Amino acid sequence: MKTNPVQVLILGGGYVSVWAYRSLARKLRTELRRGDVQITVVCPLTGHAYHGWTAETLTDILRVESQVSPLAELMPQATLLTGRAVAVNTPSKTVQVQLAGGQEQWLTYDHLLLGMGTTDSLTIDGSRELGYQIKDRDAFHRTHDALYELVQRAARMPARQAQQMLRVNVAGAGFTGVELATNVAEYLQLLVKEHDTLRHVSPTVRLIHSGAHVLPALGNTCQRLVGYAERTIDAYGIQRIANRRLARITAIGAQLDDGTVLESTMTITTVGQQRLELPGTEAFQRDAQNRIQTNSYQQLLDHPTIWGGGDACLVPRIGHQEGSPSNALWAIKHGESAGRNIARAIRQQSLKPFRFRGMGETASLGVGKAILELYGVQATGWLAWTIRLLFFHYFIPSRRVMRSSINDWLFLFTKRQRIGLWLRKQPRPEQATHDLALTTPRLDRAA
């Protein structure tokens, strides 16, 4: 008599979920083919967003479709449900899900993987109504469109008003904030050159951060990289507002913790992350940052059939007390490890602890400008930028989307144009698609 299949339920469509699925599909190839194991993925989006390209997509070097991989393509053997988890019942091993159409249903699991990640923190007063963010997809598109429209509006104004219009604040000087500030400055300087009316106007970009220096996560061992980053920031003309915190966002700009008001049209926040706390998970052990704690096998404490990783969880890191960092590479490795251990648990094999020690850090500061620390070796400029470009393409989960990304970069270097800007200027979407096929160097034609 055939037994019921083992149900693996994955929440989220980010790095943890995608790479956990890959491990499961590889380790349980036979069980999936026979129907002994079933994988269900619940995600409010239908695509996986590759956040490594956030700054490049925001500034029109890449198209949005060169950043997003369809989950149906990445997880062909999984049942995909477009919706979101709204409650967890651990005694009955069920999760309540609200589907995109509004229907609700309860899903049963034998193994549950929490891969929901985080969303933009909106705790700063005014950030929800007047601020701009980039992590959530709707917020990203709003910021993307607002940056471009900012220059178009300024081009229709007298020079004095245009100068006042083209003022942007970026709050937070971690990797995301530094990447955004430098790439946005480069983008705005490029856009104003397209308008004769802005010939004598210089955009103002400010970087607000609470410490004395940017990129505090690099620590004392990478001061060469911090110095390069700060010199690059200064070369763009970005104003560094150090030792200050963003207190609130108002209709006229950003108010700092000392009462200073920086008048601006846009304030982009990259400070903090917000973690979802589902009903039914209140008893899960969490740290001060609200991360769910796991053991070294990535099982939740006291819940051996619930697994976690990525930004939402605190996964132990060998030789460190603070746990794994919150970034894409660590989330990928969490997913790989969690998927392997779930497969081993299903096969009743011994689990293996998470042992990834890290590779390094990198950030793009504009085209041809980057910092890189790889296994202790530090690099800057074109060398760091090129290595970053290669590594990031390697980790794009969809080969088709990877080729699309490479095509966009080839467009930049062969046409001397950003493909996103080029598309904005096309009269009709169907004509733009046709022209793009004729003018863009295509790797996939030779593949």
N, C-alpha and C positions, 0 to 999 in steps of 0.2 A: 504494500500500500504506500502510495507516494505521500510524503510528508509535506506540510506547507513550506513554501520557500522562505528563506531567511530574508527579512526586510531590512534594508539599509536605507535610512532616510537622511538626506543631506540638506541642510538649510543654508541657502545663499549660493551665489554664482561667482564668487570671487576666487582669488588665488588658492585658498585652502581647499575649496570645493572642487575646483577643476583638477588640481594635481592629486587630490585624494581619489577622485574618480579614476584618474589614469592608473594609479597604483592598484586600485580595486580591479579594474578591467584587465590589467596585466596579470595580477596574481590569481584572480578567480575566473580566468578565461573559460575553463571547463564548466564550472558551476553556473556561470551566466548563460552559457549556451544551452545547458540542460534545463534551465529554469529553476535551479535549486536556490539561487540568490537573485533577488530583485532590488534594483537601485532606483530610488525616487528622489528627485531634486526639486526643491521648492525655492523659487526666486522671483522677486517682483519684476525683474527685467528678463528679457529674452537673450541678452548678450553679456559676455564677460568683457568689462572695460579694462584695458591694459594701462594702468595709471602711470607707468614709466614714461608715457608720451603725453602726459597732461599739459605741460608747458608748450610742447611743440604743436599740439592740436589746438590749444587755446590761441596760439599766435599764428595759426593758418599755415604752418609748414606741412602739417599732415591733415588729411581729411578725417572726419569723425569715423568713417568706415574703415580707416586704417588703424584705428585704435580698439574697435569693438569686434569681438569674435562671437558668432552665434553659438549659444549653448547647445543647440541641436546638432551642430557640427562637432562640437568638442566632446559631447556625451551621447554618442549614438545609441548605446545600449541602456540608457536610463529613461525612466518615465519623467518628463519635465512638466511641472505644474507652475504656471505663471500666477504668483500670488505671494502671500507672506504669512509666516507663522504668527499666531496671535496668542497662543497659550501652550504650555507643556504640562502633561499629567504624567509624572514619573512613576507612580504606583501602577498605572494601567499601561505604561509605555505607549502613550499616544500623544500626538501633537495636533492642535486645532489650527486649521489653515483657512485663510480667507482668500479665495481665488479672485482673479482680476475682474470677473463678471459680478462679483458680490456674493457668490455662493460660499457657504462654509462647509467644511467636512473635517472629520477626524481621521488622521492617518496613524496606523499602527507601526511600530518599529521594533526590531530586535537590537539594532545598533543605530544610534543617533549621532550625527556629526554637526557640531555648531560651527558654521563657517560664515556667519552673518557679517563679520567685519564691523566697521564703525561708520558713523555719518559725521558731517560737519558739526562742530560744537556751536550752538547758538545761544550760549549763556551770556555773552556780552550784550548789554542793553542796546537795542536798536539794530542788532545784527540780522535778525530775521526780516525786519521790514525794510531796512535801508542798506544793509551790507551785501557783499557778494562773496560767494563761496565756490569751490571747485570739485569737491569730492562727490556729492550727490549729482546724478546725471542731469536732472532738471536745473539745479543750481549752476552746474558747469555750462550748460547751453545759454543760460541767462547771462552769465559773465562773459562768455565767448561773444555773444551778439552785442552786449553793451560796450565792450572795448572797441569794436569796429565802429559802431554807431557814434561813439564819443567823438571820434575824429571827423566823421562825416558831418556831425552837427557843428563842430568847431569851425569847419571849413566854410560854413555859411555865415559866420559871425565876423564882426570887426576884430582886428588883431588883439586888442586889449581883452575883449570878452573871451576870445578863443584861448588866450593864455590862461585865463582863469578856469575855463572849462577843462583844459587838459591837465588836470591834477589828479593823481591816483596814489592812494596809500595802500601799502601791503603790510599787514600786521603779522608778525612772527618771522624769526630769522633762523628757523631750522632749515632742513634741506628743501622742503616745499616752498617756504617763504622766499628763500634766496633764489631758487630757480624761477619762481614767478616774477619777482622784482626785476631780475636781470633780463629775462626774456620779454616781459612786458615793456620794459624800457627800450629794448632793441626794436620791438614791434611798433611802438608808437613813433619812434624816430623814423622808421621806414615809412609809415603811413603818412606822416605830415609832409614828406618829400613829394608825395603824389599830388599835392594841392598848392597852386601858386599863392593862394590867399594865406597859407600857413608858412610862407617862406621864412619869415622872421619870428616864428613862434617855436618855442622849445617846450616840449612836455615836461611836467614835473612828476617824478616818481619818488615816493618816500618809503623807507623801510623802517618800521617801528619794531623795536625789540627790547626786551627787559634786561639783557645783559650788556656788558661792555663790548663784546665781540659777537660776530655772527657764528652760526654753526657750532653751538656749544657741545653737541654730541660728539664732535671730533676729538675733544679733550686736548691735553697738553702734548700728545705725541704727534699731532698733525698740524702744528702751527704754520708750517709752510703752506699748507692748503688753505687754512683760514686767511693767511696774509694775501695769497693770490686772489681768493674770493673777494676780500675787502678792496683790494686794488682794482679789481674788475668792476665792482659795484661803483667805486668812485669814478672810474673812467667813463661809465655811462652817465655820470652826473646825478646818480641817485643820492638823495639825501638820507643819511643814516641817522635815525632818531634813537640813540642808545640809552639804556638805563631808564626806559619809560614803558609803561604798559598802556594798551588801549583800554579805556574805561567805558566808553560808549560811542555809538555812531549816531550822529544827528543829521538833520536835513542839510546842514552846511559843511559837514565834514566829520573828522575824528577828534574826539576829546580824550586827552591823555589823563593819566592818574594824577598829574600835578595841576590839572585844570586847563592846560594849554589846549587850544582848539586849532587843528590843522585843517584849514578850509580845503575842500576837495569835492570832486564829483563822484568818485568811486572809492570805496574802501573794501579791499579784499582781505578776508580773515583766514588765516591758516593756523590759528592758535587753538590747540586742544582737539579732542575727539569725543564724540558722544556714543556711548555703548547702550545697546538695547537691553532692557531687562524685562523679559517676557513674564507674564503671570504664570506662576508655577515654578519659576526658577529662583524665587526669593531666598530659598535655603542654600543655594549654591554658594560655596565659599569664594569670596572676591577679595581683591586687594584694594588699596586706597584709591586706585584709578578705576575702580569698578570692573577690573578684568577678572573673568572667571578663572579660578585656579585649577590646574591639572597636575597630575603626577608626571614622571619622566616618560611614561608611555602614552601620554596625552589623554588619559582617562580623567574625567572629572572626579575630584575627591569624593568618595562615598557613592559614586555612580559609575561602576565599571563598564556599563554598556553605553555611556554617553561620552563622546570624545570632543576635543576642541583644539583650536589653533588660530593663528592670525591675530589681528588687532583686538578681537573680542576676548582673548584668553591670555592668561599668564602661564606660559610654558617654561619649565625650568631650563636653564642654559648651563652647560658644563662650565664649572669654574667661576660662575658669577651668581651673585645673590639677587640681582634685579630682574632676572628672567630674560627671555628673548626680546630683542628690539621689535618695534612695530614698523615693519616695512615690507615691501613686496617680496624680496628674496627670502626672508625668514618665513613669511606666510606660505610661499611655495614649498619650502622645505618642511614646514609643519604639515602641509597637505600630503606630501609624499609619504612622510612617516606615519601619519594617522591612517592613511589608506592601507599601508602595508600592515599595520597592527590590527586594523579591523579584519583584514583578510586572514591574518594569522589567528585571530580569536575565533573566526568562523570555522577555521580548519582545526581548532583546538590545539594550536601550536603555541609555544612560549613567545611572549611579546619581547620586543627589542626597544630599549630606551632611545629617546631622541638625542642624537650625538653631534648634530651639525654645530660647528664652531664658528661659522661665519667666513666671509670672503673679503669684505671690505665695504667701502662706501664710495659713492660717486654722485656728482650733480653737474648738470649742464647750466652754463651761465650765458648761453647764447651760442650762435653758430661758431664752431671752432674754438670755443672757450669752455673749459670744464676742469673739474678737480676729480682725482681718483686716488683711492688707497686700496690696493689689491694685495692681500697676504703680506702686508707690511711695506710694500713698495709704493711710493708716492709719485704721482705724475700730474702735470697740469697742461693747459693749452690744447693744441691739436692732438697730441698723443693721447691724452686722457679722453678727449672728446671722441676720438675714433674707437678706442677700446670700449667706451661706454656704448657707442652706436652698435658695435658688433655684439656685445653681451646682451643688450636689450632685444635685438632682433632674435637672438638665439632663444630667449625665453618667451617670445610670443607663442601662445599655444596653438594657433591656427597657422598652418603653412600658407594658406591662401591669403590671410590677412598680413602675414609677414611679407609676402611678395608685394601686396598693395602698399605697405609702408615703404619698402625699398623703392618702388616706383615713384612715390611722392618725394623721396629724397633725391632720386635721380632727376626728377623734374626741377627741383631747386637748383641743382648744380649744373644741369645742362641748359635750362631755360633762364636761369637767374631770376626766377620768380617763385613765390610761394603758391602752391597749388590751391590753397584755400582762398587766397586773394584773387587768383586768376578766375576761379569758379564764381566768385561773387560778382565779377564784372561781365559774366556771360548773360546775354539777353534772355535765353530760355533754358530751363534745365535739360531738356532733351537735346538741344543744340550743344550745350556744354559737354554733355556726356559723349556726344559724337566727336566733337573737336578734341576732347581729352584722349579718346582712343587713337586719334590720328597723330597727336603731338607728343604723347608721353612715351618715353622708352619703356618697353614692357619686358620684364624678366620672365613673366609667365608664358610668353609666346615661345621662349626658347627652352622652357622647362619640359 
